[in-house]
Amino acid sequence: MAEFLTTSGASHQIEQIILTAKNQIFLFSPYLKFSKTLFERLKDTSRRNIKITLVYGKSDLHPLEKQKLFSLENITVYFFENLHAKCYFNEKNMVITSMNIYEFSEKNNREMGMLLNQDRDLLAFTQACQEAASIIKNATKIDPLPLLAAAPVVIRTGHCIRCLTEIKLNVLKPLCLNCFKQWAKYKDEHYLERYCHRCGCETKSCLAIPLCQACVGVTS
């Protein structure tokens, strides 16, 4: 029998679908912005040689977000413009929910969903898989080759690690003027801030270490 899911329940079950996959996972989400933890789960799954199929919609992804996705092995990415469904499943379990794979949704929105199991809910599970296959059949496959073969994207602007304001990319000065004035009252180089200076992703940063792990070592 299908199980009702709240926001936290849906988030937990999506993570479990990724963690417990034996052969493949399917992720359908119009909007994408992976939390750090969920993307780490995907990386672990990729290393286990699990096939990942991801379908997104509405608008194209930022080039840096595409690079992040295609850094995963065994991933196939599709774009389906009219996608509004949010569905996540592996061989045994499926979550159908109002929740996008979007960090904001996990933290701020009130979501609902249902958990289906292939054994207990065979008919509904099968019908949902058939609809997912139809969406993939009519979607556009995103080829990583042009993106990876192109010259590296040179980023000359960065972000304030405290307020996310766009500023000049300079790891020695990762705070905007207003936030630097606040920081200067205490001058603690290890005081925790909120964002990566280079990519702007939410992360634990500080004046001494202003970049997230993904951006450390990137020179552009």
C-alpha positions in Angstrom: 0.0 0.0 0.0 1.3 3.4 -0.9 2.8 5.5 1.9 2.1 9.2 2.4 5.2 11.5 2.7 5.7 14.9 4.2 8.5 17.2 3.1 11.1 15.6 5.3 9.8 12.1 4.5 10.0 12.8 0.7 13.6 14.2 1.1 14.6 11.1 3.1 13.1 8.6 0.7 14.7 10.3 -2.4 18.0 9.9 -0.6 17.2 6.3 0.2 16.3 5.6 -3.5 19.8 6.8 -4.5 21.5 4.9 -1.7 19.8 1.6 -2.2 19.8 1.4 -6.0 21.3 -1.9 -7.4 21.4 -1.1 -11.1 19.9 2.3 -12.0 18.0 5.3 -10.7 15.7 7.8 -12.5 15.3 11.4 -11.4 12.6 13.6 -12.9 12.7 17.2 -11.7 11.8 20.4 -13.6 14.2 22.5 -11.5 17.6 21.4 -10.3 19.9 22.6 -7.6 21.4 19.8 -5.6 22.2 20.2 -1.9 25.7 19.3 -1.0 24.7 16.1 0.7 22.4 14.8 -2.1 25.1 15.5 -4.7 27.6 13.5 -2.6 25.1 10.7 -2.5 24.9 10.8 -6.3 28.7 10.7 -6.6 28.9 7.7 -4.3 26.2 6.0 -6.4 28.0 6.8 -9.6 31.2 5.2 -8.2 29.2 2.0 -7.6 28.6 1.8 -11.4 24.9 2.6 -11.0 23.3 4.0 -14.1 21.8 7.5 -13.5 19.1 8.9 -15.8 18.1 12.5 -15.0 15.4 14.5 -16.7 14.9 18.3 -16.1 12.7 20.9 -17.8 11.4 24.5 -18.0 14.7 26.2 -18.8 18.3 25.3 -19.7 20.9 24.7 -17.0 23.8 27.1 -16.2 27.0 25.7 -17.9 28.6 25.3 -14.5 25.6 23.2 -13.3 26.0 21.0 -16.4 29.7 20.6 -15.8 28.8 19.5 -12.2 26.3 16.9 -13.5 28.6 15.5 -16.2 31.4 15.1 -13.7 29.4 12.0 -12.6 30.1 8.8 -14.4 27.3 6.7 -15.8 24.9 9.6 -16.1 22.5 10.4 -19.0 20.8 13.8 -19.0 17.6 14.7 -20.8 15.7 18.0 -21.3 11.9 17.9 -21.5 10.5 21.5 -21.8 7.0 20.7 -20.6 8.1 18.6 -17.6 6.2 19.4 -14.4 6.2 15.9 -12.8 8.6 15.2 -10.0 9.4 11.5 -9.7 12.3 9.5 -8.4 12.8 5.8 -8.5 15.1 2.8 -8.6 14.3 -0.9 -9.2 12.1 -1.3 -6.1 10.9 2.1 -4.8 9.5 5.3 -6.3 8.6 8.7 -4.8 6.0 10.8 -6.7 6.0 14.2 -5.0 5.6 18.0 -5.4 9.3 18.4 -4.5 11.9 19.4 -7.0 15.5 18.4 -6.6 16.1 22.0 -5.4 17.8 22.9 -2.2 15.2 25.7 -1.5 12.3 23.2 -1.7 13.9 20.9 0.9 14.4 23.8 3.4 11.5 26.2 2.8 8.6 24.6 1.0 5.7 22.5 2.4 5.7 19.4 0.2 3.6 16.2 -0.1 4.3 12.9 -1.8 3.7 9.2 -2.0 6.1 6.3 -1.8 5.4 3.3 -4.0 6.9 -0.1 -3.8 7.2 -2.4 -6.8 5.9 -5.5 -4.8 3.1 -3.8 -2.9 2.0 -1.4 -5.5 2.8 -3.2 -8.7 0.1 -1.7 -11.0 0.7 1.9 -10.0 4.5 1.4 -10.1 4.4 -0.1 -13.6 2.1 2.6 -14.9 4.4 5.3 -13.6 7.5 3.6 -15.1 5.7 3.5 -18.5 4.9 7.2 -18.3 8.5 7.9 -17.3 9.7 5.9 -20.4 7.4 7.9 -22.6 8.8 11.2 -21.3 12.4 10.0 -21.9 11.4 8.9 -25.4 10.2 12.3 -26.3 12.9 14.3 -24.4 16.1 15.8 -25.8 19.3 14.1 -24.8 21.9 16.6 -23.5 25.3 15.7 -25.0 28.2 16.6 -22.7 30.8 16.5 -25.4 30.4 20.0 -26.8 30.5 21.4 -23.3 33.6 19.5 -22.2 35.4 20.0 -25.5 34.9 23.8 -25.5 37.4 26.2 -23.9 37.1 26.4 -20.1 34.6 29.0 -18.9 36.6 31.9 -17.5 35.0 33.3 -14.4 36.1 36.8 -13.6 33.3 37.6 -11.1 32.8 36.0 -7.8 30.4 36.2 -4.8 30.6 37.6 -1.4 30.8 34.6 0.9 28.5 36.3 3.4 25.7 37.9 1.4 26.2 36.4 -2.1 26.6 39.9 -3.8 28.5 39.6 -7.1 32.0 41.0 -6.7 35.4 40.7 -8.4 36.8 37.2 -8.2 39.7 37.4 -5.7 40.2 34.7 -3.1 42.1 37.2 -1.0 39.1 39.5 -0.8 36.0 37.3 -0.8 33.8 39.8 1.0 31.9 42.8 -0.4 32.8 46.1 1.1 29.8 46.2 3.5 30.4 42.7 4.8 34.1 43.3 5.1 33.3 46.3 7.4 31.2 43.9 9.6 33.9 41.3 9.5 36.6 43.8 10.4 35.0 44.5 13.8 36.2 41.0 15.0 38.7 40.0 12.2 38.2 36.2 12.7 39.5 34.6 9.5 37.8 31.3 10.4 34.4 32.7 11.2 31.9 30.6 9.2 30.2 32.2 6.2 27.5 30.9 3.9 28.7 30.8 0.3 31.5 29.8 -2.0 33.4 32.8 -3.4 33.7 31.3 -6.9 30.5 29.5 -7.7 28.1 31.0 -5.2 26.9 27.6 -3.9 25.8 27.4 -0.3 28.7 25.9 1.7 30.7 26.4 4.9 33.3 28.9 3.9 35.4 31.5 5.7 37.9 34.2 4.9 40.8 31.8 5.2 39.1 29.1 3.0 36.5 31.0 0.8 36.0 28.2 -1.8 33.9 25.0 -1.7 35.6 21.7 -2.3 34.4 21.6 -6.0 36.1 25.0 -6.7 39.4 24.4 -4.9 42.1 24.0 -7.4 40.1 25.6 -10.2 42.1 28.5 -11.7 39.6 30.2 -13.9 
